[in-house]
């Protein structure tokens, strides 16, 4: 859906009257082992419902999660407590989130795809922003607005940050990737190419985006996921902005969130149509020995209880996935708030686990 030294996808700075709300209200839930998998179940308030992305905040000892429904950023502790971190009037739907501990900030994408509490005809499919918060206090620091850079629908989905603090953002409705320059704070289109969009397809939507997850590789390039076609792209940051498709043994089913586990190992959270009219998902581990010119599938995990998985975080070498349950939100927005429980699942990979399709 809508992610390395850093923990973990328009020049004017616009604050849009954001009012920051920091609450110490705690919401309690449970931590339970399920058939060998550890699951953290939590119950946010409505504004924190349908968490889309996840990042580990070592300083707080908790996971940070975004929200498709209310845009609120929350902290989820390992014992299941949920605490508001940041909530502002301009936060509509938040997706990709990263923690930049070096610069004491949290960066999160903000958009409107028509399923949020604050969605409106005037902002639907026309908001593409990155919000920057203070890592310690949750206070809003900057609003980076990409919306003026594009005509037509736009959606800032996921983001990654390089060693210098520059930020790269995927647009799921346009075939482009944005950049926020750390020194000047200016925003720009880093690369735009028709190769990043299917030749013949229906218009993208919140549940069926084009570009999705993105990561920065410490060797100096980006890896971005193409959700609609099951592809991965390598994007050069040497000034050429050259695009190359990463060769895979087979197309991915629905690559959403991406996370580097190590320089040669990539976690891909997938969400795709399952049996009947439902959605299924898995967590696929890819490895590369040629600088990500190609990759092979080394494991595919399907932990019990996956329900609209969208993103992953790596904590102490362990992979945690967020169950956003987003299909319920898109299918029945009017009754979406009846769903209150969400979860984080620790993924255990075993050698050769379900590695079908590996060369």
N, C-alpha and C positions, 0 to 999 in steps of 0.2 A: 504494500500500500504506500501509503504515503510514508543516514545513518549515513609515529603513533606513540608517540609520547603522550598524546592527549587521550584522556579517558573516553571510553564508551562501553537518513537521511534525509543603483539610483543614488546619486550623490546626496540628496537631501536627507536629513535625519528627521523623521516625523514621529512625534510622540502621540498624536491622535487622542489626547485627553485620557491616556491610560491611567487608571487608578489602581495602584497596587494594593492587594489585600494579602496580608500575611497572617495566617491563623495558626494557633497552637492547638486547635481542636484535633483530636486523634480519633481515627476510625479503626476499630479492631476487627481482626479476622483470624485466620488460622494458618499454620504451617503443617503440612501433612505429607508423609511419604506415600507414593502411589506406585505400586508394582516396581519398586526400585528407583522411581523418579521422585525428586523432592519438588513439592508444589507449594508456593506461597499464595494463599487466597486472601484478597483484600476487598474492602467495600468502601470506595470513595463516595463523596457526595456527588450529586448529579452533575455538577460542573466538571468533575474529574472523570466522568464515565467514558468507557470505550478507549482505553489507553492505546496509543498507536505506536509509540517508540519508547525505548528504554536506554538508560545509561547508568553506569555505576558511579556513585558519588562517594569516593573513599573518605573524604573529609567528614561527611555526615554519617557514614556507615549505613547508607541506604541507596536504593535504586531511585532514580528520577524517571517519572513517566509523564508523557504528554497526554492529550485528550482530544479525541475526535468530536465529542459531544459538546463540551463546554470550554475547551481551550485551556483549562487550568493545568498548571504544572504541579505534580505532587511527589512526595517522598514516600516510598514503600520500604518499610524496614523488614528485616529478615524474620521477625516474629509476626508479621502480618499487619502491623499498624500502618495507617495511611495518614499523612499530614500535608496540608496545603503548603506549597512552596511559593507559588506566584499565581495570581489571578487578576487580570485587568480587563477593562471594558472592551479593549480592542483585540483581545485574544478570542478568536472565533473557533477555529479548529486548529489544533497544534499537532504536528507530526514529528519529523525527524528531530532528534535532540542529541547534543554532544556536550560533554564537560571539558572545559579547558582550564585545568587546575593551575597551569603555569601563569595564566593571565587572569585568574580568579573570576571566571565567567562561565555562564551556561548559555548556549545558543540553541534556539529552537525555531522551526519553520511554523509560519502562521498562514492560514488560507481559509477559504469558504467554498465548500462544495455542496452546500444546500442541506446539510444534515445536522447542523449545529443549533444550539439554543438561540444563538444570536445571528443566525443566517438571515440575509435579507436580499431582495431582488437587486438592490444596488451594488452589493458586494459579491454575490454568488459568481464564482469562477473568474473574479477580477482582483482577488487579493493574492499577492505573492510577496511575502515578507520573511525576514529573519529578525527575531527579537533577541536581544542580549540582556541577560540578567546577571547581577552580582551573585557569585557562587555562595557567599556566606549569608547574605540577607534576603536574596530574592528580589532586590530592588531593580527596576528596569533601568538599563543604562543607555541603550540605543535601539532604534527601529530602522532597519535597512529595508527599503522598499524597491522591489523590482518591477512592480506593476506598470510604471510608465514606459518600460523598455519593450513592451510587446503590445501588439494589437490583437484583440480577440481573447479567448479564454487563457488563463494562466494559473499555475498552481506550483508554489514552492514546496516540494515534497520532502526531500532529505538533504543532508548536508555533511560535509567532511571538512577537516581543518588540517593544514600542513604544519610543518615544524616552525615556520615563520609566523604563524597565526592567520594566514590568509584562509578564507572560507570559500568552499565550492558547493553549489546548490543545484539540484536537479529540478527542472520544470517538467511536470508530468503531462501538460497539455500542449507544450511547444517543444520542438526538437532542439533543445539548447540547455546549456549548463552555465550558471552565473558564477561570478567571482566577487567577493568582498575583499578589497585590498586592506591589509592590516595597517599599513602606514598612513594612507590617505583617507581610509574609511569609504572610498568611492565604490559604487557597485557598477558592474558591467556584464555584458554577455561574453563569457570566455570563449565558447565555441557554439556555433549553430550549424547544423547540417541536416539535410533531408535524410541522410542515412540513419539518423536517430529516430525516425518515425516510419511506421509501415507504409509501403507504397499504396496499398489499397486497404482501407480500414474505415470503420465507423469512427466518429469523433470519440476522443478519450473521455472518460468520466472518472469520478472519484474512486469507484470500485474497479475500474479498468484503465489504469494510467499507462502512459508510454514509459518514459524514463522513471525510475523509482529509486532504489537504494544506491548509495555511493560511498566509497572509502578512499582515503589517501594512502598511497603506498610509500614507505620511507625511502624507496629508491627514486622518488620524484615523479610519480604519475598517479592518475586517478583510475579507479575501476568503477564502472557504473552499470547498473542492471536495467535491462529492457524488459519490462514486465509482460507486455503484450505479445512479444515474440520469443521470450525465453532465451535472450542473448545476454552476453557480457561484453562491455566495451572497455578498451584501454585508451586513456586520453593522455597524450604527452603534455608535459608542463615545461618543455624546453623552449617555448616561444613559437613552435610550429603548430601546436594544438592538434597534432595529427591523431586521427581516429583509427583504431584497428580492432577488429572483432577478435575476441579471445576464442581460440578453437577449442570446442568441447566435443566429447564423444557423442553427445546427444543434446538437443535443446532442453533447457530447464522448463519446468511446468508452470512456474509463476513466481519468478524471483522478486521478492519484496525487499526486506532489510538485508543489508550486507554488513559483515564485521570481520576484520582481519584478526585471526587468532594468533598468527605469527606471519612473518613476511612471505612465507610460501604456503600458507593455509588460510582459506577463506570460508567463513560461515555464511551460508545462504539460507535465509528463512523463506519458505515457499508457501503460498496459499493459492489453491486452484480448485475448480469444480470437482466435487466428489460424487458419490452415488446419489442418484435421484436429483433433487434440486439443491442439495446442500453443498457446502464448501469443505474441502479437505486441506491438509497441509503436511509439510515435513520440514526437517532441518537437514540440509545437505552440506557435506564437507567436501570442499574442492582443494586440490593441491597442485602446485606448479613447480617445475624444475628448470624452466626456461624464461624466467622473468615475466611470466603471465602472457607470453605469446600464445600459450595453450594451457589447458588444465585438465585434470582427470578427477573423476568422482571417487573419493576414498571411503565415504560412508554416507548413509542416509538413515537418519533417526526419526522415528515417529513416536515420541513419548505419549503415554496415555493422556487423554484430556485436551489434546490440541483443539482449539476453537478459534479460528481466525487468527493464527499466528502472523505477526507482522514485522517483528524486529528482534534483535539479539544484543546482549551485552556480554562482555567477557570480564569475569571477576575472579581473580586469583587463578587464572588459567581455565576456569570453568565457564561453560556457555549457558546463559540464561535467556529464555525466550518469553516474550509477552504475548498472552492470549487476548487480543483486542476484542474478539467476538463481533467484529465489524459487520459481518453479513446480516445480523439482526437489525443493526442500525439502518443500513441501507434498504432493507426489505420492508421495514415497518417503523418509519421515523416517529410517527404519532404515538406509538406505544413503546418506544425504545427505552424509556426511563424505568420501565418495569424490571429491566435487567440491571442488577445491582452488583453482583459478584464478578470479579475478574481475577486473573491469576498470572503468576510468573512460574515458569517451569524450568528446572535445571535439566539440561540435556546430557545424557551419557552416551558417548560414542565408544564402540568396541571395535577392535581391529577387524576390518573386512565386513563390518556390519552392513548388510543390504547394499553392497556397493555395485549393484547392477549397472551396467553401462560403462564401467571403467575399461579403458583400453588395455 
